[in-house]
Amino acid sequence: MQRFGRSTFGESDKEVVNSAPEKLLVGVEEYVDEQLRMAQGFREQKEAALHANKEFVFEPTIPMPAMEIEVEAYSRFSMRVLSTIMKFDQAMDHFDFMVWNGIRDQSDVDDEAVNFLRRFNPLGIRGYLAHLKLMTTVRGR
């Protein structure tokens, strides 16, 4: 966007193209921060209650990830997106703990994943379409 944004989108549309994903990301960040804070707090509260009642506490761990990937981020915005995804993954870890211990139902976790995707998908689509248009400009030069 910094190098080819003006020639691709024009001066007036460049600002719209830049501000729309920012606004979407702020909304997703706020949602994820809230979900992580609530999931962590709820887990801590329920886990303490399980320990107080001397019940067995399942603590699921993943010894080996199903997929290992390397990601390169070329902008601060990209790092914010990746950080948001990692925070949501932490929230999902808390939800998994609650499912394993019978505190929450799997359908609750599924609902949260769907809600996250509903908020995140427009950001991904806008970013992808802007990238395609920028690459058209770059290749045309």
N, C-alpha and C positions, 0 to 999 in steps of 0.2 A: 504494500500500500504506500509505503514511503517513497519508493522509487517510481512506481508506475500507476499509482492511484489516480493522480490528476489526469494523465493522458488516457486512462481506461474509463474512468467514471465522470470526468469533468470536475471542475472546482466545487460546484454546489452539491453534486451527488456524492462526492468523496466524503464529505462530512457526514452525510446520512449513512453511508455504507460503514463508516467507522463507528458512529455512535450507536447504531442499532444492536450490533453484537455486544457492545459494552453494557448496554441496558439489560439485555438478556442475561449476560453473565452475572451481573450484580444480583439479579433475581434468583438465579440458580445458586450463587454463593450464599445468599441469605437463607434460602431454603435448606441447603446442605448443612450450614452451620447450626441452624435450629434443630435439624434432625439428629446431628451428631451430639449436640448438647443434651437433647432430651433422651436419646437412646443410652448415652453414657450414664446419665443421672438415674434413669429408670433401672438400668442394669445394676448399678452399684447398690441401689436401694433394695432391689429384689435379691441380689446375691448376698447382701448382709443378712436379710431375713432368712434365707436358706441356711446360711452358716449358723445363725442364732438358733434355728430349730434343729440343728445338727443333722440336716438332710445332706444327701450326697449331691455334690455340685459337679455337673458335667462341664468341662472346659475344652470344647473342640479346638483342635489345632490342625493345621495343614502342613504336613511334613515336607511336601513337595508341591509346588504350584502346578496347576494343570497346564499353564502356558507361561512361558518366560519370553518377554520381549524387551527390546531396547527402544527408547523413545528419545528423539532429539527435538528440543524446543528452540525455536529461532526468535522468539519474542517474549516480552514480559506477559503479554496477553495469553500466549500458549502455556506459559508456566502457571498462570492462574487457572486455566482450564484443567491442566493436569493435576494441580493441587486440589481442585474441587472434586475431581473424580476420585482421588486418593482419600479425601475426607469422607466421601460417600461410602467408599469401600470400608472404611473404619466403622461407620455407622452400621453397615451390613454385618460386620463381625459381631457387633453388640446384639443385633437382631438374631443372628445365628445362635449365640449363647442363650438368648431368651427362648428360642424355639427348642433347643436341646434340653432345656430345663423346664419346659412346660409352662413358661410364663406368657409367651405369645404363641399365636398360631402361625403356621407357614403362610396362610392366606394374608395375614397382616404384612408379612415381609414382601410377598408378591405385590401387594397393593402399593407399598412404598417404592419398590423398584419401578413399577409402572408409572407412578407419580413423578419420580425422578426423570425417567425417560421422556415423559410428556413435556417436562420443563426443559430438558437438555436438547432434545431433537431439533427444535427450531434454531438453536445456536449452531449446531453442527451443519444443518442444511444451509443456513446463511453463509457460514464460513466457507463451505465447499463451493457454493455458487460464486462467491466473490473470488475465490482462488481460481476457478475455471476461467472466469472472465479476465483476470489478471494474466494468466498463462497464455491466453489468446493474444493479448497485447504483447507479451514478452516474445512469443514465437513469431509474431508478425514483424518484428523489428529486425 
